[in-house]
Structure formats: structure tokens, C-alpha cells
Amino acid sequence: MRRLGSVQRKMPCLFVTEVKEEPSAKREHQPFKVLATETISHKALDADVYSAIPTEKVDGTCCYVTTYKDQPYLWARLDRKPNKQADKRFKNFLHSKENQRNFWNVEEDFKPAPRCWIPAKEIEQLNGNPMPMKMDTFLKNNKQYCWHSSVVNYEFEIALVLKHHPDDPGLLEISAVPLSDLLEQTLELIGTNINGNPYGLGSKKHPLHLLIPHGAFQIRNLPTLKHNDLLSWFEGCREGKIEGIVWHCGDGCLIKVHRHHLGLCWPIPDTYMNSKPVIINMNLNKYDYAFDTKCLFNHFLKLDNQKFGRLKDIIFDV
């Protein structure tokens, strides 16, 4: 199977969207909703979405593996935020219902990015400046990002990854994967302290985080790309108990639809990801490892080769 696309910018919606003057269920204090119409967008059609590979949209935070001083590192996403003056002006703009294009002044309206941050590869630029509102930027390992750091070990250059078991698509697998195998891929970091923990991983006392490569969970029985058919699939199908769908198109373009686009709730109590058993295969026999006793790698080593009914059932005996 070919490697699927990486997330290097905001993904357009499958459908043309419209704004409804109702409080957003996705973003607190946002006085409007962005909902899908029944019309497929031009971007989706141009990317030949009908021939694309549909995958589960995972609810976490985006990460990226690339080199730093010739070594592979996990980088964290940063969306640059507007400064106080620009943020206040933007909130007034939202309530004014004006239709103004190019609202932002890229050079003056945003907080400066940290010195070691870099723009993602497909970010639009204006006068040599990355466009912050479409910006996915990535940071080398930093103590400030402790949950990112918990899933990588730079001494052995490995990462904790969740994906399907190679011999059983109905079984999930947690394994230690060489960072070199993940180079130039984007992944989703999920877990206890990410986005409200929609998958119920770990606990406050014993947090648990994992990386999932983008496109790892392909959808096999998706209905036709019609608004009502997708709505019914999300509402009535076990496989539809996911945050959304991302289509990986042949030209590298990524197209998405989120449950919120269809007026549906997220998070939900019983996710599809938590309906599958999971096995732990660390495969670390070749390493002369001496992990810190409190690190995730050490906890998973104690559970090596064990199988659990679902991700929620993984509990560390510490």
C-alpha cells in the first residue's frame, strides 16, 4: 500500500459549507456554526475525491517527524495566535457580520513564533511570511511539550505507535517503531491530556499517550459521498462512531468531513476505536534498554505481548 498524504495545512471540507447564526458546538464562544451543504466542493472534485482512500479522522494534536541536525525528531504543531489588539478586533468583526476578505495583517497581528519553529511545507506565504491562520508549524522536542516527549525515546530513536496489527485488521497494536520509519510523516498524538481525551486513555495519575500515523485507519465500507448517506452512516453504523473522515487523494490532497459539519455531536461515549481489542508488541529485544522506570516505554514493556479488550482497559501496574 502506498504511503498516504501528510497533514501540512488545513484540510478543506468535502462539501461546500455555509455559516449558520447559531452557537458553535465545536468551539466555545463562537457565535456561529459552519455546516455542510449537499454540494461537493470544487476542491474535492478537482482532487478526484471519488477515487480517494477514506480514512478515520483521529481526534488529537498533529505532529511531524523530520530531521534536526541529521537526527529524526518529533515536532509539535503550533498555530500562531493573534495578539491582544488583533484578537479584540477580530471578535468585534465576528459580531459585526461584515464580509471582509484579507482581514489579517500577517506582519503585525500575530504573536511571534519561537525561534526554533518552522512553517509546514504547504503553508501559503504572503510577502515571505507564512499565513498564520493556515499554519501548522512544528517544534523539536521541548520539555514544555511533555506529552509529546512521553511517546518518543531519542536514545534509541523510537516512538510509541498505535495502528492495526499487520496480520489482523480487526486487532489494534501498540509497538515501538523506529523514528527513521516515520520520517516525513505526520501523526496524531492522542491520550489523557490531549483534546479532552475522547478515547478515554489512561488516567490523571497514570497518563497514557500514543501516536497514530495519519491514514492508518482506512474505512472499508463507506457509503456514497452524499450528505444524507454519510449522515446516516455516522449515526447508524458502528464504524461511523468516529470524529470524521479524511480522504487521501491521488494528488496528495486531503479532504475531510467532521461530524460537526453534519450537525452531529463529538465527542461521543463509545468510539469505534474503543470497540477493537489491542495487543502490545514492543519488539525491543535487540535493544540493550534501560528505560526510566516512570516512562511509558517501561510501563508498556511490563505489558508486552498482553492483549486487552479495548484501549480503555490498559492500566499500568505501578
N, C-alpha and C positions, 0 to 999 in steps of 0.2 A: 504494500500500500504506500502511495506517495505521501511525503510529509505534507501536512495541511498548513494553511496560512497562519501567520503570526499576527498578533494584535499590535499594530503600530500607530493606530489613530482611532478616533471614534467611529463606530460602525453605523452605517445608515440602516434605517428600518426597511423591512421587506415591503411595507405598504406606504403609500402617501399618508402623511399624518395631518391631523388638524388639532387646533387648540380649543379646548372646552373651558369655559369660565366656571370651573369647579375646583375646590381644593385638591391638590395632588395627594394621592395615596402613597406615592413613592418618595416624595421629598417634602419634609415638614416645612411649613410656612410658604410653600409655593402655591399661589392662588389660582393655578390653572392645571389642567391635565393635558397631556399630549396623547391622543388616541389615534389608532389606525383607522383609516377608511377602508373601503373594499377594493381600492385600486392599487395594483402592484406598481411600485415606484420605477422611474426610468433607470435609476442606478442599478436596481435589481435586474431589470430586463437586459440592460447593456452588459451586465456581468454573466448573463445566461444562468440565472438562478435556478431554472428548471432542471439544469444538468448538474447542479452543485451537490456537495455532500452535506447533509444536515447533521448537526451535532448538538449535544446538550450545552446550553449556556450555563456555566457554573457561577454561583454567587460567591465571589471572593474579591481579592485585590490582585491586579495584574502585576506580573514580574517578568523579568527578561534575563536570559543567560547570555553573556558575552564576555570577551576577554578584557582584562585590565592588567597592563604590564605583562602581557603574554600568559596570564593565568585566567582560567574561567571563574567568573564570579556571578552571583545572583544580584540583580539590580532591582530596586523597588520603584514603583510608579509614583510620580508626583504630578498632580495637576496644579499648576501655579494659580494662586488665589489673588483676587483683586485687592488693592489697598483699601483703607477705610473710606477715603473720599469716593473712589470709583464704585465701591460696593453700595454706598448710600445712594449714589446717583443711579445705579442700576435698579435698586429696589423702587425708587421713585418712578423710573422708566417703566417697570413692570406694571405698576398700578395706574400709570397714565394711559396705557393701551395704545401708545404711539407705535407706528410702524416705521422704525428707523433701522436701516442697514448700516453695517460697519460702526456699530455703537462704540466699540472698544478702541482705545488708543494703546496699541501694543507696547509702545516705548514708555508710557507714563502711568498706565492704570494698574499694573500688576507688581506684586512684591517680587524682588529679585530672587532668582533661583540660586541655590547654594553653588559654590564654586565648582564642585566636582560633578555636578549634574549635566546630563547631555540630553538633547531632544531625541525623540524617537525618529525612526528613519523616514516615515511618510508624513511628517508634520508639515503643514503648509507654512511658508515663511513670507513675511512682508518686510521689505527693505532689509533683509538679512536677519530679521528677528522671528523666532518661532512663534506661531499663533497660540497663545496660552490657552484659549478656550477649547482648542482641539489638541491639547498637548498631553502626551503620555511620555513622561521622562523617567529615567531610571538611575538609581543610585547604587554605587558599590556598597558592599557590606558595611553597616554602620551600627554601633551599639544602640542608637536611638530606635532602630528597627529590629527590636529583639525577636519578634515573632518570625520575621524573615530569616534572621540569623539562626533560629532554632531548627530550621529544616535543612541546613547545609553544614558540612564539615569541610573546612578548607585544608586541613592537614591531609586528609585522604581524598579530597576533591570529589565528594559525593553529596547527594541530595535525597531527601525522603519524598518519594513519588507514589501517588495513587493512580492506578489505571486498571484496565481489565487484565485478568490473567491471560497469558498468551495462548493457553490451551483450552480455556473455558470462558466464553464471553459472558456467561451468567455469574461469574465469580470475579470480585474485585481483588486487587493485590497491592499491598504496600511493600515497597522494596527500596533499597539503597541503590541509586542509579549514579554512575559517573557523570560529573558535570560536563565532561567532554562530549557525552552523548546528547546533551541538551543544548549545545551551543547554537546560538541564533534562534532559539525557540522562545516563545512567550508561554507563560504558565499562569495558572490561577492559584494563589495562596488561600486556602480555606482553613477554618478552625475556630477554636474557642473565642479568640479575641478579634475576629475579623467579621465585619458587617453583621453583628448581632448573632453570629453562629447559627445560621439557618439549618445546618445539618446536625446540630446537637453534639458536636465533638468535644470530648474531654470535659473538664470542669474548671472552675476558678482556681481550685487548689492544685489541680494537675492538668494544665492546658495542653491541648494537642493540636498540632498544625501539620498540614501536608500540602504538597504541590501537585497540581493536575495539569499536564500539558494541554494547551488549547487544541480542541478537536479530538481529544482522547475518547470521548463517549459518543460514538456515532449512533444515530437514530435509524432504526431499520424499517419501521412500519409507519412512516409519516403519511398523512392523507394528502390530497391535492392542495395546492397553495391558494386556497380560497379562504376568505375571512371566516365564514361560518364553520367550515370544515376544521380549520385549525382551532377555533374556539371550542368546538365540540371535543376535539382531541385533547386539549388541555384539561377540560372539565371532566371528561368521562373515561379517559384511558389511563391505566396505571403508569405507562411510560411518559404520559403527559404531566406527571407531577414534578415538574422541573421549572426553573426560573424563566427559561426561554429557549429559543433555538438560534443557532448560528449556522448559516450556510457558507461553506468553504467553496468558492467558485474557482473555475479552472484558471482564471487570470490572476488569482491571488487575492481577489476582492472578498471581503467578508460582509455578509448581510445578516441582520438579526431581526428577531421579533421577541419582545418581552411580554410576559403575562400582563403587565400594566398597560401595554399598548392595546390589549383586547378588553380592558376593563376588569381584569381578574386580579385577585389578591396574591401577594407574595410578601413574606414567606408563608408557607403552609405547613400544617402539622406533620404529615407523613410524606416525605420526599421520595422520589424514585431511587435516588442514590442510596437511601437507607433501607431499601427493600431487598438488597442483594447481600449475600454472605461475602466476607472478606477474609483473605489469608495473608499472613505476614511472612514474607520471604526476603530476609535481609541479604543473603548471599555475600557474607563478609568473611568467608573462610580464608581468602587469600590475603586479608589484611592482618597485620600484627597490631590490632586495635587496642587502644587504652582510652576509652571514652570517659569523659566526666560522668560521674555516677548520676548526676541530675539531668543530663541531656537526653533529648528524645531518642537519639540513636541507641543509647544504653537501655532505655526503657523498652524499645522495640526489640532489642536483642534478647531480652528476657522472655519475650513473647514469640520468638522466632519459630516459624512453622506451625503456629497455632491458628485455628480457624474460628471466626466469630460469625454469629447470625447476621449482624449488621454493624456498620461503623459505630453507631451509638454504644454498642456493647463493649467496645475496647476500653478497658480500665487498667491503669497501671498499678501494680502492687508495689508501692514504695513505702 
